[in-house]
Amino acid sequence: MKPFPLALTALLLAGTLLGQSIMMPIPPFSSTYSYSSAVRGFCFQTPVNFTILGLRVPDERSHGKQNVAVYQLSAKPNNTTPQKSQMLFYRTGVASSQIIPCQVSLKAGSWVGVLGACGDTSMMYNSYGTGPYNSRIAGGPQVKLERLWMNVNLISSGGIGAMTAATGSLGRVEVYVQQQDFAKAEDYGEGTTAVPVSGEAPLGMLQFYTTYNYPYTYGFYFQVPCPLTVTAWEVPDESKHGKMNVALYRLQSAPTSSVSVTPVYFKAGVPSGTPHKLQTPVSFKPGEYLGVLGACGPDSQNYLFNSYGSGGPYQAKIGSHQATLYYMRMSTSIVANQGIGTAYGYTTSTYAGRIQLYVKQFVVPAMTTTQPPVVGANAVLRMEANVKDGIAGGVFMGVGRGNLPTPLGTVLVKAPFFAIFPVPGGTGNLEVPIPNAPALLGAGPLDFQGFVLALSNFGLTNGVEWYTGK
């Protein structure tokens, strides 16, 4: 069908509203650590290029002055003394009521170190929060903030001293960022219909073999054969521990060797014995790899209770499609690291961790991105009605994700809506010209959802969220 262009003025309006800095989430305040020659902060490895536009140290002691430093390193710091060229930003003695403006660009793949404390040459007041902590860059990629310490006075030392990443409380510094050079498109939520046309079904599991009590976490992965949504999960609790934990991953390729993973869904400490519903179901496209790790526990020694199965690789049914489930593990506890770490997959193993997933095959309206939102190019949304006798359809655009149940389905985009664009019959492409404006680099989120009118039904698609970039 003929593509429908998005009005440039609507997108520019959204870009203007969105092109501001966003503070990276940090943990809540827990205590103040005061010492004359100790400054704390956090570090993380960035998967994308981004820019820091502002910094501020929380001043719970009301000292009145703050001090900050930002570093870019090639590796995770371990008693590392950075060179002056690696310290990209350094300011001391700034009023703690102010956000310190800056323009610090960080490169994808590098380790970013942020140190900050209120105080002066006689005392450093560090704002503590629990670490490690899962944060996000401009609402986009997830990163794990780890404790970073330097046993010097940040002012007297000029910001140069041996620094180390560690576990434990991290120093809280507000970091205001704008993502760059990264065009991101993510499907979220689940399509709905006024008249149900499908139901969820449990994915098959291996036969129970034993309970594996160890500080590792086990599960499985498979290549997704059809559009599907994970709606619920359960970890068998043969040990009768009473609590279960799970991490769900979206993988672009099979983890046939070690691969760094961050969950798209993580939940810990859920009562065992019944399936646990996802508040926002997670959707997967054909060709992607779905990985899941889960166990009950932990016990007083931080061991997990893995329900271990035999008889794999396992052939599971998803509607009329078949998927082969392969063994996957992580050599740490997902509870301790919130599911972030290194995963290993095995195609020949006859064992795997047992987690019961409940999945729904798409027979509801669906939408995805076929061309990403690159500045200066045309992005494309592809909409599929997936209901009989569709007579009309369209896409509405807003800013941010929503979750508003209505008699006609769940609205997944926050109001107000900037514009509504027609997609006749509810199936076809919506072409979105992205202006060639540098101010739109890293702009987001920009959210879309489609709707379908049929002779005897009404449906809403899943949501799609964009961040513009190169």
C-alpha positions in Angstrom: 0.0 0.0 0.0 1.0 3.6 -0.4 2.9 4.8 2.7 1.4 7.7 4.8 3.9 10.5 5.7 3.9 11.8 9.2 3.3 15.6 9.5 6.7 17.2 10.1 5.3 19.9 12.3 3.9 17.3 14.8 7.3 15.5 15.0 9.2 18.7 15.4 6.8 19.7 18.2 7.5 16.3 19.9 11.2 16.7 19.3 11.2 20.1 20.9 9.5 18.8 24.0 11.7 15.7 24.2 15.1 17.1 23.4 16.0 18.0 27.0 18.4 16.3 29.4 17.1 13.4 31.5 18.5 12.5 34.9 19.9 8.9 35.1 18.0 7.1 37.9 20.1 6.7 41.1 19.2 4.7 44.3 17.4 6.4 47.2 19.4 8.1 49.9 20.5 5.7 52.7 23.1 7.6 54.7 25.9 10.2 54.6 29.5 9.0 54.7 31.8 11.7 56.1 35.6 11.5 55.8 38.3 14.0 55.1 40.1 12.0 52.4 37.4 9.7 50.8 35.2 10.4 47.8 32.6 8.0 46.4 30.6 7.7 43.2 29.8 5.0 40.7 31.0 3.6 37.4 29.4 1.7 34.5 30.2 0.6 31.0 28.1 2.5 28.4 26.7 0.6 25.4 26.0 3.9 23.5 27.5 7.3 22.9 26.0 9.9 25.1 26.6 13.4 26.5 26.4 14.6 30.1 24.8 18.0 30.2 24.6 18.5 34.0 25.8 17.2 37.4 24.7 17.7 41.0 25.6 16.1 44.3 22.7 15.7 46.8 23.5 17.8 49.9 21.7 16.1 52.8 24.2 17.8 55.3 23.4 21.2 53.9 27.1 22.1 53.6 26.4 24.3 50.6 29.2 23.4 48.3 29.6 20.5 45.9 32.5 18.9 44.0 32.4 16.5 41.0 34.7 14.7 38.5 33.9 12.6 35.4 36.3 10.1 33.9 36.4 8.0 30.7 38.4 4.7 31.1 39.2 1.9 28.7 38.5 -0.8 31.4 36.7 -1.3 34.6 38.8 0.5 37.3 40.8 -1.7 39.6 43.3 0.4 41.7 43.5 2.5 38.5 45.0 6.0 38.6 43.5 7.9 35.7 45.6 10.2 33.5 44.7 13.8 33.3 43.4 13.3 29.8 40.9 10.7 31.1 39.4 13.2 33.5 36.9 14.9 31.2 35.3 17.2 33.8 36.2 18.6 37.2 34.6 21.3 39.3 34.9 22.1 43.0 33.3 24.6 45.3 30.0 25.0 43.3 26.8 25.9 45.2 25.1 22.6 45.9 21.7 24.0 45.1 22.8 24.3 41.4 23.0 21.8 38.6 26.5 22.2 37.3 26.3 22.7 33.5 28.7 20.8 31.3 29.2 19.2 27.9 30.9 15.9 28.3 30.7 13.3 25.5 31.3 9.7 26.3 32.0 6.9 23.8 30.2 3.5 23.6 32.2 0.7 25.1 34.1 2.8 27.5 33.9 2.8 31.3 32.5 5.9 32.8 33.5 7.0 36.3 31.6 9.6 38.3 32.8 10.9 41.7 31.1 13.5 43.8 30.8 14.8 47.3 29.8 18.0 49.1 32.3 19.6 51.4 35.7 21.2 51.3 39.4 20.3 51.9 38.7 19.4 55.5 35.7 17.0 55.0 33.9 15.2 52.2 30.2 14.4 52.6 29.2 11.5 50.4 25.5 10.8 49.8 25.2 7.0 50.0 22.7 4.7 48.2 22.5 1.0 47.9 24.5 -0.5 45.1 24.8 -2.0 42.5 21.8 -0.3 40.9 20.1 -0.7 37.5 19.8 2.7 35.8 19.1 3.9 32.3 20.7 6.3 29.9 18.2 8.9 28.8 15.4 6.4 29.4 17.0 4.0 26.9 19.7 1.4 27.4 19.9 -0.2 30.9 23.3 0.0 32.7 24.5 -1.3 36.1 25.9 1.4 38.4 28.7 -0.1 40.6 30.3 1.5 43.6 33.4 3.6 42.7 35.8 4.8 45.4 38.9 7.0 45.6 40.5 7.5 49.0 41.6 11.1 48.5 40.0 14.5 49.1 38.6 15.4 45.7 39.6 19.1 46.1 43.1 18.6 47.5 44.0 15.8 45.0 42.8 17.6 41.9 40.7 14.6 41.2 43.7 12.3 40.6 44.2 9.2 42.7 43.8 5.4 42.6 40.1 4.4 42.0 38.5 1.0 42.2 35.1 -0.4 41.4 33.6 -2.5 44.1 30.4 -3.8 45.7 28.4 -2.0 48.4 27.0 1.5 48.8 27.7 3.9 46.0 28.1 7.7 46.0 24.9 9.4 44.7 25.5 12.0 42.0 22.7 13.3 39.8 23.8 12.9 36.1 21.7 14.7 33.5 22.3 13.2 30.1 21.3 13.2 26.4 21.8 10.1 24.3 23.5 10.5 21.0 24.2 8.5 17.8 21.7 5.8 18.7 18.4 5.2 16.9 16.3 2.9 19.1 13.0 1.3 18.4 11.3 -1.0 21.0 8.0 -2.8 21.0 6.3 -3.0 24.4 3.0 -4.1 25.9 0.5 -6.3 24.1 -2.2 -5.8 21.6 -5.8 -6.3 22.6 -9.2 -6.9 21.0 -12.7 -6.2 22.2 -13.7 -9.8 21.3 -11.0 -12.3 22.5 -9.6 -14.4 19.6 -6.8 -16.3 21.4 -5.6 -17.5 24.8 -2.3 -18.1 26.6 -0.8 -21.5 26.9 2.1 -22.9 29.0 5.4 -23.6 27.2 6.5 -27.2 27.7 9.3 -28.1 30.2 11.9 -30.9 30.6 11.1 -33.7 33.0 12.2 -32.9 36.6 15.6 -34.5 37.5 16.8 -32.9 40.7 17.0 -29.6 42.6 20.4 -28.0 42.0 21.4 -26.0 45.1 24.2 -23.6 44.0 24.9 -19.9 43.7 24.3 -20.3 39.9 21.1 -19.7 37.9 19.8 -22.0 35.2 17.2 -21.9 32.5 16.9 -22.2 28.7 16.8 -20.2 25.4 15.1 -20.7 22.0 14.7 -18.9 18.7 11.2 -17.4 18.5 9.3 -19.0 15.6 6.4 -16.6 15.5 5.3 -13.3 17.1 4.5 -14.1 20.7 4.0 -12.5 24.1 5.2 -13.7 27.5 2.3 -13.1 29.9 3.2 -15.1 33.1 5.9 -17.3 34.6 6.5 -19.8 37.4 9.6 -21.5 38.8 8.8 -25.0 40.2 9.6 -25.1 43.9 10.4 -28.7 44.7 12.5 -27.5 47.7 9.5 -25.7 49.2 11.5 -22.5 49.8 8.5 -20.3 49.2 10.1 -17.5 47.0 10.9 -17.5 43.3 12.9 -15.3 40.9 13.2 -14.9 37.2 15.0 -12.9 34.5 13.8 -12.7 30.9 16.2 -11.8 28.0 15.9 -10.6 24.4 18.9 -11.9 22.5 19.8 -11.1 18.9 21.7 -14.4 18.4 22.0 -17.7 20.0 24.3 -17.6 23.1 26.5 -20.4 21.9 29.4 -18.8 23.7 29.6 -16.3 26.6 27.4 -13.2 26.1 26.8 -10.2 28.3 23.1 -9.9 29.0 20.7 -7.4 30.6 17.1 -8.5 31.3 14.1 -7.0 29.6 12.1 -8.2 32.7 13.3 -9.1 36.2 11.4 -10.1 39.3 12.7 -11.4 42.6 11.1 -12.6 45.8 7.7 -13.6 44.4 5.7 -16.2 46.4 6.0 -19.6 44.7 3.2 -22.1 44.0 1.2 -20.1 41.5 2.0 -18.4 38.1 3.0 -14.8 38.4 1.5 -12.4 35.8 3.6 -9.7 34.1 2.1 -6.3 34.7 3.3 -5.4 31.2 3.7 -8.5 29.0 6.9 -8.7 26.9 6.6 -9.3 23.2 9.1 -11.0 20.9 9.5 -11.0 17.1 10.2 -14.0 14.9 14.0 -14.7 14.6 14.8 -13.2 18.0 16.1 -15.4 20.8 14.2 -15.6 24.0 16.3 -16.5 27.1 15.1 -17.1 30.6 16.8 -17.9 33.9 15.0 -18.7 37.1 15.3 -20.3 40.5 13.8 -20.3 44.0 15.5 -19.0 47.1 18.1 -17.7 48.0 18.9 -19.3 51.4 21.1 -17.9 54.1 24.2 -18.7 52.1 22.8 -17.0 49.0 22.4 -20.3 47.3 19.6 -20.7 44.8 17.3 -23.7 44.3 17.2 -24.5 40.6 14.6 -27.0 39.3 16.9 -29.1 37.1 15.4 -31.1 34.2 16.6 -33.8 31.8 15.7 -34.9 28.4 16.8 -31.8 26.4 17.0 -30.2 23.9 13.2 -30.0 24.3 10.7 -29.6 21.5 8.0 -27.2 22.6 4.8 -26.1 20.9 3.7 -22.4 20.4 0.3 -22.6 18.7 1.0 -24.3 15.4 4.7 -23.6 15.6 7.6 -25.6 17.2 10.5 -24.2 19.2 13.6 -26.1 20.4 14.6 -25.2 24.0 18.4 -25.3 24.8 20.2 -25.1 28.1 21.4 -21.6 29.4 23.1 -20.7 32.6 24.7 -17.8 34.5 27.5 -18.5 36.9 26.1 -16.1 39.5 22.8 -15.5 41.3 20.3 -13.4 39.4 19.0 -12.2 42.7 22.5 -10.8 43.6 23.1 -9.0 40.3 19.4 -8.3 39.3 19.9 -10.5 36.2 22.8 -8.6 34.7 25.9 -10.7 33.8 27.4 -13.2 31.5 25.2 -16.0 30.1 26.3 -19.3 28.5 24.3 -21.4 26.1 24.7 -25.1 25.1 23.1 -26.8 22.1 24.1 -30.4 23.0 23.3 -30.5 26.7 20.5 -32.9 27.8 19.8 -30.8 30.9 18.3 -27.3 31.5 16.7 -25.2 34.2 13.0 -25.6 34.5 10.9 -22.4 34.3 7.3 -22.5 33.2 6.5 -19.6 30.8 3.0 -18.8 29.7 3.0 -17.4 26.1 0.4 -16.1 23.8 0.7 -16.2 20.0 -0.2 -13.0 18.3 -3.7 -13.0 16.8 -4.3 -9.5 17.9 -3.3 -6.2 16.2 0.4 -5.7 16.1 2.9 -3.0 15.1 6.6 -2.9 14.8 9.4 -0.8 13.3 10.9 -1.9 10.0 13.1 1.1 9.4 14.6 2.7 12.6 14.2 6.4 13.5 17.4 7.8 12.0 17.7 11.6 11.8 17.5 12.7 8.2 15.9 9.5 6.9 12.5 7.9 6.7 11.5 5.6 9.6 8.7 3.1 8.9 6.1 1.5 11.2 4.5 -1.7 10.0 1.0 -2.4 11.2 -0.9 -5.7 10.9 -4.6 -5.8 11.7 -4.6 -9.6 12.5 -8.4 -9.5 12.8 -11.0 -10.5 10.2 -12.9 -7.9 8.2 -10.8 -4.9 9.2 -12.4 -1.8 7.6 -10.3 1.1 9.1 -7.3 1.7 11.2 -4.8 4.3 12.3 -1.8 5.2 14.5 -1.8 7.8 17.3 1.4 9.4 18.6 2.3 10.6 22.1 5.1 11.1 24.5 5.9 8.3 27.0 4.4 5.0 27.8 0.9 4.6 29.4 -1.2 1.9 30.8 -4.8 2.9 30.8 -7.4 0.1 30.7 -10.6 1.0 28.7 -13.6 -1.1 27.5 -11.9 -1.2 24.1 -8.5 -2.3 25.3 -5.4 -0.9 27.1 -4.1 2.4 25.9 -0.3 2.2 26.0 0.6 5.8 25.1 0.3 8.7 27.4 -2.1 11.5 26.6 -2.2 14.0 25.1 -1.8 12.6 21.6 -0.1 14.9 19.1 -1.6 13.4 16.0 -3.6 10.5 14.5 -2.6 9.0 11.1 -4.7 6.7 9.0 -3.8 3.2 8.0 -6.7 1.9 5.8 -7.9 -1.5 6.8 -5.4 -1.5 9.7 -2.7 -3.2 7.7 0.2 -1.3 6.0 3.2 1.0 6.4 3.3 4.4 8.1 6.3 6.3 6.8 7.8 8.8 9.2 10.2 11.4 7.9 12.7 12.4 10.6 14.0 15.9 10.1 17.8 16.3 9.6 18.0 18.4 12.8 21.0 17.8 15.2 18.7 18.8 18.1 16.8 15.6 17.5 19.8 13.3 18.2 18.8 11.3 21.2 15.3 12.8 21.4 12.8 10.5 23.0 10.7 8.8 24.0 8.2 9.1 21.1 5.5 6.5 21.4 2.9 5.1 19.0 0.0 2.7 19.1 -2.3 1.6 16.4 -6.1 0.8 16.4 -8.2 -1.4 14.1 -12.0 -1.2 13.4 -13.6 -4.4 12.1 -17.2 -5.4 11.3 -17.6 -7.2 14.7 -14.5 -6.2 16.6 -12.2 -3.5 17.7 -8.5 -3.8 18.5 -5.4 -1.9 19.7 -1.8 -2.8 18.8 1.1 -3.1 21.2 3.1 0.1 21.8 6.2 1.2 19.9 8.7 3.5 21.5 11.4 5.5 19.6 14.6 7.4 20.4 16.0 9.2 17.4 19.6 9.1 16.4 22.2 8.3 13.7 
